[in-house]
């Protein structure tokens, strides 16, 4: 079937396809985010900033190097000493919003994913540090694993700061773009 009744000689399926492409393109801004999507992007970024910010602030309360020195000294003095490592859950918001990460600007996706991969690595090593396998290792191996744990936390702090920086930059740019677009979301 063609759309000749509308003055077009193309098959109707092609007309619908190009109308859909045109509508899709018209609904985008120059940054590639749907006009109505700014709020969703802001909401996702705000939630991630809150979660990442909380963990970064919590890690900054501790001197990780001093903690490492104190625990390793205790481990070296007593071959039977095994540090107690609390479990952590610092990815609740991310896991709830994982399906929405695609709406974020590309410049924030990489640092966020890198940060959360680090958080997942910390969760995994905490499981290892609390395992029977860890308890059955010799003290030199346990010290090595505990050292790795502290190193992962230090790197998570740096990655968290990087993710927060990217999110803050993006949210301030989005706020400027949405104000420039006007009250109806159109420029």
Buried (B, 14 or more C-beta within 10 A) or exposed (E): EEBEEEEEEBEBEEBEEEEEEEEEEEEEBEEEBBBEBBEBBBEBBEBBBEBBBEBBEEBEEEEBEEBBEEBBEEBEEEEEEBBEBEEEEBBEBBEEBEEBBEBBBEEBBEBBBBBBEBBEBBBEBBEBBBEEEBEEBEBEEBBEBBEBBBEBBBBBBEBBBBBBEBBBEBBEEBEEBBEEBEEEBEE
